[in-house]
């Protein structure tokens, strides 16, 4: 379910901020979902191991060289991705 922050009561807004761990502004929306316990896969890593894994991922992505592409090349890549994953995709202009 999607809620506009401006429509929340002050108590609901405080609860959302507590759950999210950061302040929210009135122009934001908040989505709330519930999951069946059987769909949650418990982590096999300790909290220390999880932090180390996240740190390693951050380092890996920070060190990665990202090629600079023009807006036209970017658009071509997006179009090609749509064409390769969506049958009968046609670009609308």
N, CA, C and O atoms as CSV, one atom per row, in Angstrom:
chain,resi,resn,atom,element,x,y,z
A,1,UNK,N,N,0.834,-1.162,0.000
A,1,UNK,CA,C,0.000,0.000,0.000
A,1,UNK,C,C,0.892,1.244,0.000
A,1,UNK,O,O,1.939,1.257,0.648
A,2,UNK,N,N,0.489,2.265,-0.709
A,2,UNK,CA,C,1.269,3.492,-0.830
A,2,UNK,C,C,0.572,4.614,-0.084
A,2,UNK,O,O,-0.624,4.839,-0.263
A,3,UNK,N,N,1.321,5.317,0.753
A,3,UNK,CA,C,0.782,6.423,1.541
A,3,UNK,C,C,1.544,7.704,1.230
A,3,UNK,O,O,2.771,7.690,1.132
A,4,UNK,N,N,0.835,8.796,1.076
A,4,UNK,CA,C,1.481,10.111,0.949
A,4,UNK,C,C,1.781,10.604,2.362
A,4,UNK,O,O,0.918,10.576,3.239
A,5,UNK,N,N,3.011,11.053,2.565
A,5,UNK,CA,C,3.407,11.506,3.896
A,5,UNK,C,C,2.517,12.643,4.366
A,5,UNK,O,O,2.181,12.716,5.548
A,6,UNK,N,N,2.129,13.534,3.457
A,6,UNK,CA,C,1.298,14.677,3.848
A,6,UNK,C,C,-0.068,14.245,4.393
A,6,UNK,O,O,-0.728,15.013,5.093
A,7,UNK,N,N,-0.495,13.001,4.068
A,7,UNK,CA,C,-1.785,12.509,4.540
A,7,UNK,C,C,-1.693,11.731,5.856
A,7,UNK,O,O,-2.715,11.337,6.416
A,8,UNK,N,N,-0.469,11.511,6.349
A,8,UNK,CA,C,-0.292,10.758,7.586
A,8,UNK,C,C,-0.513,11.647,8.804
A,8,UNK,O,O,-0.278,12.854,8.760
A,9,UNK,N,N,-0.966,11.035,9.883
A,9,UNK,CA,C,-1.066,11.757,11.152
A,9,UNK,C,C,0.354,11.960,11.677
A,9,UNK,O,O,1.270,11.263,11.240
A,10,UNK,N,N,0.557,12.897,12.602
A,10,UNK,CA,C,1.902,13.100,13.155
A,10,UNK,C,C,2.482,11.805,13.754
A,10,UNK,O,O,3.676,11.535,13.624
A,11,UNK,N,N,1.623,11.009,14.411
A,11,UNK,CA,C,2.096,9.760,15.005
A,11,UNK,C,C,2.529,8.769,13.920
A,11,UNK,O,O,3.544,8.090,14.071
A,12,UNK,N,N,1.765,8.685,12.834
A,12,UNK,CA,C,2.116,7.786,11.737
A,12,UNK,C,C,3.417,8.231,11.065
A,12,UNK,O,O,4.251,7.405,10.692
A,13,UNK,N,N,3.576,9.540,10.919
A,13,UNK,CA,C,4.802,10.062,10.307
A,13,UNK,C,C,6.006,9.730,11.174
A,13,UNK,O,O,7.044,9.326,10.650
A,14,UNK,N,N,5.892,9.892,12.507
A,14,UNK,CA,C,6.993,9.550,13.406
A,14,UNK,C,C,7.311,8.059,13.339
A,14,UNK,O,O,8.478,7.666,13.343
A,15,UNK,N,N,6.265,7.227,13.278
A,15,UNK,CA,C,6.478,5.783,13.182
A,15,UNK,C,C,7.203,5.436,11.887
A,15,UNK,O,O,8.118,4.612,11.893
A,16,UNK,N,N,6.807,6.051,10.786
A,16,UNK,CA,C,7.465,5.800,9.497
A,16,UNK,C,C,8.928,6.212,9.563
A,16,UNK,O,O,9.798,5.489,9.076
A,17,UNK,N,N,9.207,7.363,10.157
A,17,UNK,CA,C,10.584,7.831,10.271
A,17,UNK,C,C,11.417,6.898,11.141
A,17,UNK,O,O,12.589,6.655,10.854
A,18,UNK,N,N,10.809,6.375,12.205
A,18,UNK,CA,C,11.525,5.424,13.055
A,18,UNK,C,C,11.851,4.154,12.282
A,18,UNK,O,O,12.974,3.657,12.360
A,19,UNK,N,N,10.884,3.619,11.535
A,19,UNK,CA,C,11.103,2.390,10.782
A,19,UNK,C,C,12.108,2.582,9.655
A,19,UNK,O,O,12.941,1.712,9.401
A,20,UNK,N,N,12.025,3.733,8.976
A,20,UNK,CA,C,12.931,4.000,7.860
A,20,UNK,C,C,14.321,4.418,8.316
A,20,UNK,O,O,15.308,4.208,7.612
A,21,UNK,N,N,14.386,5.011,9.504
A,21,UNK,CA,C,15.675,5.453,10.018
A,21,UNK,C,C,16.123,6.807,9.514
A,21,UNK,O,O,17.297,7.159,9.630
A,22,UNK,N,N,15.190,7.576,8.948
A,22,UNK,CA,C,15.523,8.922,8.480
A,22,UNK,C,C,14.244,9.755,8.393
A,22,UNK,O,O,13.146,9.204,8.303
A,23,UNK,N,N,14.388,11.091,8.421
A,23,UNK,CA,C,13.207,11.951,8.299
A,23,UNK,C,C,12.580,11.831,6.910
A,23,UNK,O,O,13.270,11.551,5.930
A,24,UNK,N,N,11.278,12.044,6.840
A,24,UNK,CA,C,10.571,12.054,5.563
A,24,UNK,C,C,9.916,13.418,5.383
A,24,UNK,O,O,9.543,14.069,6.359
A,25,UNK,N,N,9.780,13.846,4.131
A,25,UNK,CA,C,9.151,15.141,3.859
A,25,UNK,C,C,7.748,14.929,3.310
A,25,UNK,O,O,7.409,13.844,2.836
A,26,UNK,N,N,6.945,15.969,3.379
A,26,UNK,CA,C,5.542,15.879,2.983
A,26,UNK,C,C,5.343,15.560,1.506
A,26,UNK,O,O,4.269,15.098,1.120
A,27,UNK,N,N,6.357,15.796,0.670
A,27,UNK,CA,C,6.191,15.508,-0.760
A,27,UNK,C,C,6.599,14.075,-1.124
A,27,UNK,O,O,6.615,13.712,-2.301
A,28,UNK,N,N,6.927,13.264,-0.113
A,28,UNK,CA,C,7.297,11.874,-0.351
A,28,UNK,C,C,6.099,10.949,-0.192
A,28,UNK,O,O,5.060,11.331,0.346
A,29,UNK,N,N,6.272,9.731,-0.671
A,29,UNK,CA,C,5.290,8.673,-0.463
A,29,UNK,C,C,6.014,7.501,0.179
A,29,UNK,O,O,7.211,7.303,-0.031
A,30,UNK,N,N,5.277,6.732,0.959
A,30,UNK,CA,C,5.833,5.586,1.666
A,30,UNK,C,C,5.045,4.351,1.269
A,30,UNK,O,O,3.815,4.367,1.241
A,31,UNK,N,N,5.760,3.290,0.964
A,31,UNK,CA,C,5.129,2.023,0.619
A,31,UNK,C,C,5.320,1.056,1.777
A,31,UNK,O,O,6.418,0.930,2.318
A,32,UNK,N,N,4.245,0.375,2.152
A,32,UNK,CA,C,4.320,-0.607,3.227
A,32,UNK,C,C,3.874,-1.949,2.685
A,32,UNK,O,O,2.811,-2.063,2.075
A,33,UNK,N,N,4.697,-2.969,2.914
A,33,UNK,CA,C,4.396,-4.325,2.478
A,33,UNK,C,C,4.588,-5.282,3.640
A,33,UNK,O,O,5.380,-5.022,4.546
A,34,UNK,N,N,3.871,-6.373,3.611
A,34,UNK,CA,C,4.110,-7.429,4.589
A,34,UNK,C,C,4.461,-8.697,3.829
A,34,UNK,O,O,3.984,-8.922,2.717
A,35,UNK,N,N,5.293,-9.514,4.436
A,35,UNK,CA,C,5.741,-10.745,3.809
A,35,UNK,C,C,5.371,-11.933,4.682
A,35,UNK,O,O,5.404,-11.855,5.910
A,36,UNK,N,N,5.027,-13.006,4.043
A,36,UNK,CA,C,4.785,-14.253,4.744
A,36,UNK,C,C,6.120,-14.728,5.307
A,36,UNK,O,O,7.121,-14.700,4.592
A,37,UNK,N,N,6.167,-15.162,6.558
A,37,UNK,CA,C,7.449,-15.593,7.141
A,37,UNK,C,C,8.173,-16.655,6.322
A,37,UNK,O,O,9.402,-16.718,6.348
A,38,UNK,N,N,7.437,-17.487,5.601
A,38,UNK,CA,C,8.093,-18.537,4.826
A,38,UNK,C,C,8.851,-17.984,3.623
A,38,UNK,O,O,9.694,-18.679,3.054
A,39,UNK,N,N,8.562,-16.735,3.224
A,39,UNK,CA,C,9.258,-16.151,2.080
A,39,UNK,C,C,10.556,-15.449,2.471
A,39,UNK,O,O,11.310,-15.004,1.606
A,40,UNK,N,N,10.813,-15.349,3.769
A,40,UNK,CA,C,12.022,-14.677,4.255
A,40,UNK,C,C,13.123,-15.713,4.431
A,40,UNK,O,O,12.967,-16.678,5.180
A,41,UNK,N,N,14.220,-15.509,3.749
A,41,UNK,CA,C,15.348,-16.429,3.836
A,41,UNK,C,C,16.321,-15.880,4.879
A,41,UNK,O,O,16.880,-14.800,4.685
A,42,UNK,N,N,16.530,-16.590,5.963
A,42,UNK,CA,C,17.434,-16.074,6.995
A,42,UNK,C,C,18.885,-16.054,6.504
A,42,UNK,O,O,19.319,-16.919,5.743
A,43,UNK,N,N,19.604,-15.057,6.958
A,43,UNK,CA,C,21.008,-14.938,6.579
A,43,UNK,C,C,21.828,-15.991,7.300
A,43,UNK,O,O,21.587,-16.299,8.467
A,44,UNK,N,N,22.804,-16.540,6.584
A,44,UNK,CA,C,23.717,-17.489,7.202
A,44,UNK,C,C,24.991,-16.798,7.664
A,44,UNK,O,O,25.902,-17.445,8.180
A,45,UNK,N,N,25.054,-15.484,7.479
A,45,UNK,CA,C,26.234,-14.718,7.880
A,45,UNK,C,C,25.990,-14.056,9.226
A,45,UNK,O,O,24.865,-13.689,9.566
A,46,UNK,N,N,27.058,-13.913,9.973
A,46,UNK,CA,C,26.972,-13.178,11.236
A,46,UNK,C,C,26.889,-11.690,10.896
A,46,UNK,O,O,27.222,-11.301,9.777
A,47,UNK,N,N,26.455,-10.855,11.834
A,47,UNK,CA,C,26.441,-9.405,11.564
A,47,UNK,C,C,27.805,-8.882,11.129
A,47,UNK,O,O,27.887,-8.019,10.254
A,48,UNK,N,N,28.874,-9.396,11.731
A,48,UNK,CA,C,30.228,-8.960,11.361
A,48,UNK,C,C,30.547,-9.361,9.922
A,48,UNK,O,O,31.119,-8.574,9.169
A,49,UNK,N,N,30.177,-10.586,9.541
A,49,UNK,CA,C,30.419,-11.056,8.172
A,49,UNK,C,C,29.588,-10.266,7.163
A,49,UNK,O,O,30.063,-9.977,6.065
A,50,UNK,N,N,28.356,-9.915,7.521
A,50,UNK,CA,C,27.510,-9.127,6.622
A,50,UNK,C,C,28.110,-7.749,6.384
A,50,UNK,O,O,28.114,-7.260,5.254
A,51,UNK,N,N,28.619,-7.118,7.444
A,51,UNK,CA,C,29.254,-5.804,7.293
A,51,UNK,C,C,30.482,-5.905,6.401
A,51,UNK,O,O,30.717,-5.038,5.559
A,52,UNK,N,N,31.264,-6.961,6.585
A,52,UNK,CA,C,32.461,-7.151,5.754
A,52,UNK,C,C,32.080,-7.368,4.289
A,52,UNK,O,O,32.739,-6.842,3.392
A,53,UNK,N,N,31.028,-8.135,4.049
A,53,UNK,CA,C,30.576,-8.375,2.677
A,53,UNK,C,C,30.098,-7.081,2.030
A,53,UNK,O,O,30.413,-6.817,0.869
A,54,UNK,N,N,29.345,-6.275,2.766
A,54,UNK,CA,C,28.882,-4.991,2.227
A,54,UNK,C,C,30.053,-4.064,1.939
A,54,UNK,O,O,30.073,-3.374,0.920
A,55,UNK,N,N,31.028,-4.050,2.842
A,55,UNK,CA,C,32.211,-3.212,2.633
A,55,UNK,C,C,32.951,-3.661,1.375
A,55,UNK,O,O,33.394,-2.826,0.586
A,56,UNK,N,N,33.089,-4.977,1.182
A,56,UNK,CA,C,33.772,-5.507,-0.006
A,56,UNK,C,C,33.029,-5.126,-1.285
A,56,UNK,O,O,33.651,-4.779,-2.289
A,57,UNK,N,N,31.689,-5.191,-1.245
A,57,UNK,CA,C,30.912,-4.784,-2.420
A,57,UNK,C,C,31.083,-3.298,-2.707
A,57,UNK,O,O,31.263,-2.902,-3.859
A,58,UNK,N,N,31.028,-2.472,-1.657
A,58,UNK,CA,C,31.237,-1.031,-1.843
A,58,UNK,C,C,32.588,-0.754,-2.489
A,58,UNK,O,O,32.686,0.057,-3.410
A,59,UNK,N,N,33.625,-1.425,-2.007
A,59,UNK,CA,C,34.967,-1.229,-2.560
A,59,UNK,C,C,35.033,-1.681,-4.018
A,59,UNK,O,O,35.648,-1.024,-4.858
A,60,UNK,N,N,34.393,-2.809,-4.300
A,60,UNK,CA,C,34.416,-3.334,-5.669
A,60,UNK,C,C,33.735,-2.376,-6.642
A,60,UNK,O,O,34.260,-2.102,-7.722
A,61,UNK,N,N,32.562,-1.865,-6.256
A,61,UNK,CA,C,31.850,-0.950,-7.153
A,61,UNK,C,C,32.538,0.404,-7.240
A,61,UNK,O,O,32.492,1.047,-8.289
A,62,UNK,N,N,33.175,0.849,-6.163
A,62,UNK,CA,C,33.874,2.134,-6.188
A,62,UNK,C,C,35.089,2.077,-7.111
A,62,UNK,O,O,35.433,3.072,-7.749
A,63,UNK,N,N,35.735,0.922,-7.182
A,63,UNK,CA,C,36.936,0.776,-8.003
A,63,UNK,C,C,36.623,0.526,-9.468
A,63,UNK,O,O,37.504,0.644,-10.320
A,64,UNK,N,N,35.403,0.188,-9.761
A,64,UNK,CA,C,35.032,-0.165,-11.139
A,64,UNK,C,C,35.032,1.072,-12.038
A,64,UNK,O,O,34.512,2.125,-11.668
A,65,UNK,N,N,35.613,0.927,-13.199
A,65,UNK,CA,C,35.634,2.003,-14.182
A,65,UNK,C,C,34.334,1.988,-14.976
A,65,UNK,O,O,34.047,1.020,-15.681
A,66,UNK,N,N,33.563,3.035,-14.868
A,66,UNK,CA,C,32.294,3.124,-15.585
A,66,UNK,C,C,32.519,3.948,-16.854
A,66,UNK,O,O,32.947,5.099,-16.779
A,67,UNK,N,N,32.233,3.365,-18.008
A,67,UNK,CA,C,32.453,4.114,-19.243
A,67,UNK,C,C,31.472,5.284,-19.361
A,67,UNK,O,O,30.314,5.192,-18.954
A,68,UNK,N,N,31.962,6.365,-19.919
A,68,UNK,CA,C,31.114,7.525,-20.152
A,68,UNK,C,C,30.466,7.360,-21.521
A,68,UNK,O,O,31.154,7.168,-22.524
A,69,UNK,N,N,29.141,7.437,-21.555
A,69,UNK,CA,C,28.434,7.313,-22.823
A,69,UNK,C,C,27.594,8.562,-23.051
A,69,UNK,O,O,27.165,9.224,-22.105
A,70,UNK,N,N,27.373,8.865,-24.304
A,70,UNK,CA,C,26.558,10.023,-24.651
A,70,UNK,C,C,25.088,9.694,-24.400
A,70,UNK,O,O,24.729,8.520,-24.309
A,71,UNK,N,N,24.236,10.706,-24.288
A,71,UNK,CA,C,22.795,10.445,-24.130
A,71,UNK,C,C,22.237,9.591,-25.272
A,71,UNK,O,O,21.346,8.769,-25.059
A,72,UNK,N,N,22.763,9.789,-26.476
A,72,UNK,CA,C,22.294,9.007,-27.620
A,72,UNK,C,C,22.658,7.529,-27.463
A,72,UNK,O,O,21.841,6.646,-27.723
A,73,UNK,N,N,23.912,7.272,-27.030
A,73,UNK,CA,C,24.337,5.891,-26.815
A,73,UNK,C,C,23.519,5.243,-25.695
A,73,UNK,O,O,23.139,4.075,-25.783
A,74,UNK,N,N,23.258,6.009,-24.656
A,74,UNK,CA,C,22.458,5.507,-23.547
A,74,UNK,C,C,21.058,5.127,-24.025
A,74,UNK,O,O,20.541,4.069,-23.664
A,75,UNK,N,N,20.449,5.987,-24.834
A,75,UNK,CA,C,19.121,5.708,-25.378
A,75,UNK,C,C,19.140,4.464,-26.262
A,75,UNK,O,O,18.222,3.646,-26.205
A,76,UNK,N,N,20.181,4.322,-27.076
A,76,UNK,CA,C,20.314,3.129,-27.921
A,76,UNK,C,C,20.420,1.863,-27.076
A,76,UNK,O,O,19.825,0.839,-27.413
A,77,UNK,N,N,21.174,1.929,-25.981
A,77,UNK,CA,C,21.321,0.776,-25.090
A,77,UNK,C,C,19.986,0.401,-24.444
A,77,UNK,O,O,19.653,-0.780,-24.336
A,78,UNK,N,N,19.231,1.400,-24.020
A,78,UNK,CA,C,17.926,1.140,-23.401
A,78,UNK,C,C,16.987,0.530,-24.429
A,78,UNK,O,O,16.289,-0.439,-24.133
A,79,UNK,N,N,16.963,1.087,-25.632
A,79,UNK,CA,C,16.114,0.540,-26.699
A,79,UNK,C,C,16.469,-0.914,-26.997
A,79,UNK,O,O,15.588,-1.762,-27.142
A,80,UNK,N,N,17.771,-1.192,-27.087
A,80,UNK,CA,C,18.216,-2.553,-27.362
A,80,UNK,C,C,17.820,-3.507,-26.234
A,80,UNK,O,O,17.443,-4.650,-26.490
A,81,UNK,N,N,17.905,-3.041,-24.995
A,81,UNK,CA,C,17.495,-3.877,-23.863
A,81,UNK,C,C,16.007,-4.198,-23.956
A,81,UNK,O,O,15.605,-5.338,-23.720
A,82,UNK,N,N,15.186,-3.207,-24.297
A,82,UNK,CA,C,13.749,-3.455,-24.472
A,82,UNK,C,C,13.509,-4.445,-25.599
A,82,UNK,O,O,12.716,-5.376,-25.459
A,83,UNK,N,N,14.194,-4.245,-26.713
A,83,UNK,CA,C,14.007,-5.135,-27.863
A,83,UNK,C,C,14.392,-6.575,-27.519
A,83,UNK,O,O,13.733,-7.519,-27.954
A,84,UNK,N,N,15.448,-6.737,-26.745
A,84,UNK,CA,C,15.929,-8.094,-26.455
A,84,UNK,C,C,15.108,-8.794,-25.380
A,84,UNK,O,O,15.149,-10.020,-25.280
A,85,UNK,N,N,14.359,-8.039,-24.570
A,85,UNK,CA,C,13.600,-8.673,-23.485
A,85,UNK,C,C,12.095,-8.616,-23.666
A,85,UNK,O,O,11.365,-9.336,-22.985
A,86,UNK,N,N,11.619,-7.772,-24.570
A,86,UNK,CA,C,10.179,-7.601,-24.751
A,86,UNK,C,C,9.801,-7.930,-26.186
A,86,UNK,O,O,10.110,-7.169,-27.103
A,87,UNK,N,N,9.137,-9.057,-26.384
A,87,UNK,CA,C,8.729,-9.402,-27.754
A,87,UNK,C,C,7.801,-8.335,-28.337
A,87,UNK,O,O,6.954,-7.784,-27.633
A,88,UNK,N,N,7.964,-8.062,-29.583
A,88,UNK,CA,C,7.110,-7.114,-30.312
A,88,UNK,C,C,7.234,-5.680,-29.813
A,88,UNK,O,O,6.327,-4.874,-30.021
A,89,UNK,N,N,8.373,-5.343,-29.140
A,89,UNK,CA,C,8.566,-3.966,-28.653
A,89,UNK,C,C,8.787,-3.026,-29.838
A,89,UNK,O,O,9.596,-3.301,-30.725
A,90,UNK,N,N,8.062,-1.929,-29.836
A,90,UNK,CA,C,8.256,-0.895,-30.849
A,90,UNK,C,C,8.475,0.430,-30.140
A,90,UNK,O,O,7.745,0.767,-29.207
A,91,UNK,N,N,9.476,1.182,-30.576
A,91,UNK,CA,C,9.757,2.475,-30.005
A,91,UNK,C,C,8.685,3.474,-30.426
A,91,UNK,O,O,8.353,3.561,-31.608
A,92,UNK,N,N,8.152,4.212,-29.492
A,92,UNK,CA,C,7.139,5.226,-29.789
A,92,UNK,C,C,7.824,6.578,-29.712
A,92,UNK,O,O,8.485,6.904,-28.726
A,93,UNK,N,N,7.658,7.344,-30.751
A,93,UNK,CA,C,8.276,8.684,-30.774
A,93,UNK,C,C,7.237,9.720,-30.991
A,93,UNK,O,O,7.553,10.909,-31.042
